[in-house]
Amino acid sequence: MLILKAYKTELDPNNVQRTLLAKHAGAARFTWNWALNRRIEEYKLTGKSSNAIEQHRQLNSLKPTNFPWMYEVSKCAPQEALRDLDKAFRNFFAKRAKHPRFKSKKRGLGGFRLTGSIIIEAGRIKLPRIGWLRLKESDYLPTDAKINSVTVKETAGRWVVSVQVKEQVAVSE
């Protein structure tokens, strides 16, 4: 049986990598806040709001002129933030959660999710647009599993990576 499993471990980034991680987290936070504001404004004007795909198109059209700094980060960070906002609104309308809130730097740098070409080797992980990052623990993350996504978060000055993988598990009946 195929299951989703997550492995979480601490990163050991150098100063350049810390800056790149902070830029990715900032881009994800900015995208979330920008999209949430757009949805609120659209709802006030028309009674409807857009979804993640429409907002991604809007953001891509504004990137060259208004947000050229977003080209410094992986395209996945803002894209996944829009998907997360979509999920937050679905949970809100299904009465499983409160209305989505704006994200603030005061609650920490936050985090971001990446998909795509992620490579895991013993003691290190390669993330798109960031490169190879050392891990505090070696041989903890699986090197042979199918990687779904990677979530990177900063808490109390430490960067943590959570790797979601698909693994085959034997079912005993």
C-alpha positions in Angstrom: 0.0 0.0 0.0 1.3 3.5 -0.9 1.3 6.0 2.0 2.4 9.6 2.5 4.9 10.0 5.3 6.8 13.1 6.5 10.4 13.3 7.8 11.4 16.4 9.7 15.0 17.5 10.5 17.0 20.6 11.2 19.0 22.3 8.5 22.5 23.7 9.0 22.6 26.6 6.5 25.5 29.1 6.0 24.8 32.8 5.9 24.2 33.0 2.2 21.7 30.1 2.4 20.0 31.7 5.4 19.4 34.8 3.3 18.0 32.7 0.5 15.7 30.9 2.9 14.5 34.2 4.3 13.8 35.5 0.8 11.7 32.4 0.0 9.8 32.7 3.2 9.3 36.4 2.5 8.1 35.8 -1.0 5.6 33.2 0.2 4.3 35.6 3.0 4.0 38.5 0.5 2.1 36.3 -2.0 -0.3 35.1 0.7 -1.0 38.7 1.9 -1.3 40.1 -1.7 -3.7 37.3 -2.7 -5.8 37.6 0.5 -6.1 41.3 0.0 -7.1 40.8 -3.7 -9.7 38.3 -2.7 -11.2 40.5 -0.1 -11.3 43.5 -2.5 -12.8 41.4 -5.3 -15.5 40.1 -3.0 -16.4 43.6 -1.9 -16.7 44.8 -5.5 -18.3 41.8 -7.2 -19.5 39.3 -4.6 -17.1 36.7 -6.0 -13.5 36.0 -5.6 -10.8 34.3 -7.8 -9.0 31.1 -7.2 -5.3 30.1 -7.0 -4.9 29.6 -10.8 -6.4 33.0 -11.6 -4.4 34.7 -9.0 -1.2 33.0 -10.2 -1.9 34.5 -13.7 -2.5 37.9 -12.2 0.7 37.7 -10.2 2.8 36.5 -13.2 1.5 39.5 -15.2 2.6 41.9 -12.4 5.9 40.3 -11.7 8.0 42.0 -14.4 6.9 45.5 -13.5 5.8 45.5 -9.9 7.6 42.6 -8.3 10.9 41.9 -10.1 12.5 40.7 -6.9 10.4 37.6 -7.0 12.6 36.3 -9.8 15.3 35.7 -7.1 13.3 32.9 -5.5 11.9 29.6 -6.8 8.5 29.9 -8.6 7.2 27.2 -6.3 7.2 29.3 -3.1 4.6 31.9 -4.3 2.7 29.2 -6.2 2.3 27.0 -3.2 1.3 30.0 -1.0 -1.6 30.6 -3.4 -2.6 27.0 -3.2 -2.4 27.1 0.6 -4.7 30.2 0.6 -7.2 28.3 -1.6 -7.2 25.5 0.9 -7.7 28.0 3.8 -10.7 29.5 2.1 -12.2 26.0 1.4 -11.8 25.1 5.1 -13.4 28.5 6.0 -16.4 27.9 3.8 -16.7 24.3 5.1 -16.8 25.8 8.6 -13.6 23.9 9.6 -11.6 27.0 10.2 -11.7 30.7 10.8 -11.3 33.3 8.0 -7.7 33.4 6.7 -5.5 36.0 8.4 -2.7 38.2 7.0 0.8 36.9 7.9 3.2 39.1 9.8 7.0 39.1 10.3 6.3 39.6 14.0 5.2 35.9 14.3 8.5 34.8 12.8 9.8 34.5 9.3 7.4 31.7 8.6 8.0 29.1 5.9 7.4 28.0 2.4 6.8 24.8 0.4 8.7 23.6 -2.6 8.0 20.9 -5.2 10.0 19.8 -8.2 13.6 18.7 -8.5 14.5 17.9 -4.9 17.4 15.6 -4.3 18.4 13.9 -1.0 21.8 12.5 -0.2 23.4 11.4 3.0 23.7 14.5 5.2 22.4 17.0 2.7 19.4 18.1 0.6 19.2 20.0 -2.7 16.4 22.5 -3.0 15.4 24.4 -6.2 17.1 27.9 -6.4 18.8 27.4 -3.0 21.2 24.6 -3.7 22.7 22.0 -1.4 21.9 22.5 2.3 23.6 20.5 5.1 21.4 18.6 7.5 22.1 18.3 11.2 21.3 14.6 11.1 22.7 12.4 8.4 21.0 9.2 7.1 17.6 10.2 8.6 15.9 11.3 5.4 15.1 8.5 2.9 17.2 8.8 -0.3 15.2 6.3 -2.4 11.6 7.4 -1.8 9.4 9.5 -4.2 9.4 13.1 -2.9 6.1 14.9 -3.0 7.1 18.2 -1.5 9.4 19.9 1.0 8.3 22.5 3.6 10.9 24.7 5.1 10.1 26.7 8.3 12.0 29.0 10.6 11.3 28.9 14.3 13.4 30.5 17.0 16.2 31.2 14.6 16.4 27.6 13.4 15.5 26.3 10.0 13.7 23.0 9.8 12.9 21.0 6.7 9.9 18.6 6.5 10.1 16.2 3.5 6.8 14.5 2.4 7.4 11.2 0.6 5.4 8.4 -0.9 6.4 5.1 0.6 5.4 1.5 -0.2 4.3 -0.3 3.0 3.5 -4.0 3.3 -0.1 -4.6 4.5 -0.5 -7.6 6.9 -4.0 -9.1 6.9 
